[in-house]
Each structure stands twice: as structure tokens, then as C-alpha cells.
Amino acid sequence: MVTRMSRPAELLAGCEPRRLLQHCRFGSRPVHAENETTPGGGGPRPVSAQREASFGEGYSPTVVDRFGVWLSARQIRRWVPSFAGKRIADLGCGYHAAFTRTVLGEVDDALLVDVSIAPDLKAHPKVKVIEGGLPQSLAGLPDASLDVVMIVSVLEHLWEPQRTLQEIRRLLRPGGTCLVNVPSWRGKWFLELSAFKLGLSPAAEMDDHKMYYDVTDLWPVLVRAGFLPSEIKCFSHKFGLNTFAACRLKGRPPS
């Protein structure tokens, strides 16, 4: 099943000011903003062009991209050793939904969300596809309907990361797991070197970044989204170039 969402404009979520003074721009996917007046009449907010292509669409991921995907997959498997019988979502999955393809034989069903997704995935009997941006693509989905939600190398591309995480929290069943991967501030240097100087990563992906996240940046956003501190494991990984969070809701999953 395929649903194509309209792509309304989204307001730029405020980055932490001290970070903006130091840095600001890896990864994979979208959602952008129209002209809006900043609070206090300070002029229009920045405008980004609407993204039309998903990560991996129209090109082959580089060796750097593939290595990063492999490391993320290992971490996902650490926190969810078996996908058997689970209802999952892969948000900002990329055109080929590389990880979800590896578990389609195990899962009950899979929801894929991105601006465009490969035709063979749309035709798969276990897959529901929503083509559109985040968080608006999640609005009509039922509460407590998913066992696992993955959002891997996506939050850094979003204007409204906290609102997206709030929607994920709403969609998870008791005992469900949310898995988040984001590039860190240390990773910013490596990713921009790889993209802008060495040509080993897609430069357009780096230019689409809105934020980078160390543990001290990501953990508070997860708490504000509704996850309890006791439900969150947040740590550095990929040699310190990324930050990973596993959020497991309390309560037993339905039998």
C-alpha cells in the first residue's frame, strides 16, 4: 500500500544557541520550511528548497555510506535481536530501505516513510509506504500500533525533530523500542571532510543538515518528547562520530 502525503512547510526548530555559535551542518533525509517571520518581527526565517529525492535514489551509496549503514545495522541488532512477528517502522528509510529489506522475512509488517521509495518495496505484501516528510506523514497513524521504530541518520535533517520523536512515542506499543542514530559534533568534521573535500559522501546530504547531536544534545530532546529517563540508553558510537539512543517503553508488549 502506498500513501503519498502532501508536503506542507515546517517551521525551523530552534537549535541550541551555544552550538550555533560554534558550528552548524550526514545523513539521509528531509522536510523544509517556507518563509516565516521570526518572533519579534526579526525578518523571514531561512528557506530551504523542498527535497524531492531520498537517500540512495539515483546513485549508489559510497563505501563510507555503506560502512556507516553496516555499523548502524549492528547496533540495531544489538537492541532488537529478533524481529520475528513484530510491526516495525523505518522512518527516513532511504530509497532502498537497506536495513528493512534484511528483516522483511521476519516481521509481521513494515511501514516505510520517505519522500520516495523503490517500486519493488511498494509492491511487497508486508510493506506499507508513505511518501512524504516528517513529522506530518505520521499524523494519521493509530496510537500504540508499532513494536519497533527506527529513525537512523534522519533527525539531523528535520526542522522539527522533537515533534517527530513525540509522534514516535505515541505510535509505540507498551514494551516497544525506538532506535535513533544521529551524527555527533565530532562527526561533523569527518562528514564534511568526506563530502566537501574528498568526495566520498554526497555533499547534498551534508548541506541538508540542520543539527548535530552529542549525548548531551539528544537526551534532553528524547525526554521532552515523552520518553522517561529510565527508558533511555543514549551513548556515543561509530568511533565517536555518531550518537545512538535506544528507548524502550515500560510495560509488557501485547501477547
Residue pairs with C-beta under 8 A, 6 or more apart in sequence:
1 127
1 128
1 129
2 117
2 122
2 128
2 129
2 130
2 131
3 128
3 129
3 130
3 131
3 132
4 130
4 131
4 132
5 130
5 131
5 132
5 133
5 136
5 137
6 132
6 136
7 31
7 50
7 115
7 132
7 133
7 136
8 136
9 32
9 33
9 34
9 36
10 31
10 32
10 33
10 133
10 136
10 158
10 159
10 160
11 33
11 36
11 45
11 159
11 160
12 33
12 36
12 45
12 46
12 159
12 210
13 158
13 159
13 160
13 161
13 162
13 163
13 210
15 24
15 210
15 211
16 217
19 185
19 211
19 212
19 217
22 185
23 185
23 188
23 212
24 211
24 212
25 188
25 192
25 206
25 207
25 209
25 210
25 212
26 68
26 153
26 156
26 183
26 187
26 188
26 191
26 201
26 205
26 206
26 209
27 55
27 153
27 154
27 156
27 157
27 183
27 191
27 205
27 206
27 208
27 209
28 54
28 55
28 92
28 94
28 152
28 153
28 154
28 157
28 205
29 51
29 54
29 55
29 92
29 94
29 114
29 115
29 134
29 154
29 157
29 208
30 50
30 51
30 92
30 114
30 115
30 133
30 134
30 157
30 158
30 208
31 51
31 133
31 134
31 135
31 136
31 157
31 158
31 159
31 160
32 47
32 48
32 49
32 50
32 51
32 133
32 159
33 45
33 46
33 47
33 48
33 159
34 47
35 44
35 45
35 47
36 44
36 45
37 43
37 44
37 45
38 44
38 45
48 208
51 115
51 133
51 208
52 115
52 116
53 95
53 115
53 116
54 93
54 94
54 95
54 114
54 115
54 116
54 117
55 61
55 92
55 94
55 95
55 114
55 153
55 205
56 65
56 94
56 95
56 96
56 98
57 94
57 95
57 116
58 95
59 202
61 69
62 200
62 201
62 202
63 200
64 194
64 200
64 201
65 201
65 202
68 153
68 238
68 242
69 98
69 99
71 237
71 238
71 242
72 99
72 152
72 153
72 181
72 238
72 242
73 99
73 102
75 179
75 181
75 237
75 244
76 99
76 150
76 152
76 179
79 177
79 179
79 246
79 248
80 86
80 148
80 177
80 179
82 106
83 103
83 106
83 107
83 148
84 106
84 107
85 106
85 107
85 108
86 106
86 107
86 108
86 147
86 148
87 107
87 108
87 109
87 110
87 111
87 145
87 146
87 147
87 148
88 100
88 103
88 107
88 109
88 110
88 111
88 146
88 147
88 148
88 149
88 150
89 110
89 111
89 112
89 113
89 146
89 148
89 149
89 150
89 171
90 97
90 99
90 100
90 110
90 111
90 112
90 113
90 150
90 152
91 113
91 114
91 134
91 138
91 149
91 150
91 151
91 154
91 164
91 168
92 113
92 114
92 134
92 151
92 152
92 153
92 154
92 157
93 99
93 100
93 112
93 113
93 114
93 117
93 150
94 114
95 114
95 116
95 117
95 118
96 118
96 121
97 112
97 114
97 117
97 118
97 121
99 150
99 152
100 110
100 112
100 150
101 121
103 110
104 110
104 124
104 126
104 127
107 126
108 126
109 126
109 127
109 128
110 126
110 127
110 128
111 127
111 128
111 129
111 130
111 141
111 146
112 121
112 127
112 128
112 129
112 130
113 129
113 130
113 131
113 132
113 134
113 137
113 138
114 131
115 131
115 132
115 133
116 131
117 129
117 131
121 127
121 129
122 129
130 137
134 154
134 158
134 160
134 164
134 167
135 158
135 160
135 163
135 164
135 166
135 167
138 164
138 167
138 168
138 171
139 167
141 171
142 171
143 170
143 171
144 170
144 171
144 172
144 173
144 174
144 176
145 171
145 173
146 171
146 172
146 173
146 176
147 172
147 173
147 175
147 176
147 177
147 253
148 176
148 177
148 178
148 179
149 168
149 171
149 172
149 176
149 177
149 178
149 179
150 178
150 179
151 164
151 165
151 168
151 178
151 179
151 180
151 181
152 179
152 180
152 181
153 181
153 182
153 183
154 182
155 161
155 164
155 165
155 180
155 182
155 211
155 213
156 182
156 183
156 209
156 210
156 211
156 212
156 213
157 208
157 209
157 210
158 164
158 210
159 210
161 210
161 211
161 221
162 221
162 224
162 225
165 178
165 180
165 221
165 222
165 225
165 226
165 227
166 225
166 226
168 178
168 225
169 178
169 225
169 226
169 227
169 247
169 249
170 226
172 178
172 249
173 249
173 253
173 254
174 249
174 250
174 251
174 252
174 253
174 254
175 248
175 249
175 250
175 251
175 252
175 253
176 248
176 249
176 253
177 246
177 247
177 248
177 249
178 227
178 245
178 246
178 247
178 248
179 244
179 245
179 246
179 247
180 218
180 222
180 244
180 245
180 246
180 247
181 242
181 243
181 244
182 212
182 213
182 218
182 242
182 243
183 191
183 209
183 212
183 213
183 241
183 242
183 243
184 212
184 213
184 214
184 236
184 240
184 241
184 242
184 243
185 212
185 213
185 214
185 217
186 214
186 240
186 241
187 212
187 238
187 240
187 241
187 242
188 209
188 212
190 241
191 201
191 206
191 241
192 206
194 200
194 201
195 201
195 202
195 203
195 205
195 206
196 203
196 206
211 217
213 221
213 243
214 236
214 243
215 234
215 235
215 236
215 243
217 243
218 234
218 243
218 245
219 232
219 234
219 245
222 232
222 234
222 245
222 247
223 229
223 232
227 247
227 249
228 250
230 250
231 247
231 248
231 249
231 250
232 245
232 246
232 247
233 245
233 246
233 247
234 243
234 244
234 245
235 243
235 244
235 245
236 242
236 243
236 244
237 243
237 244
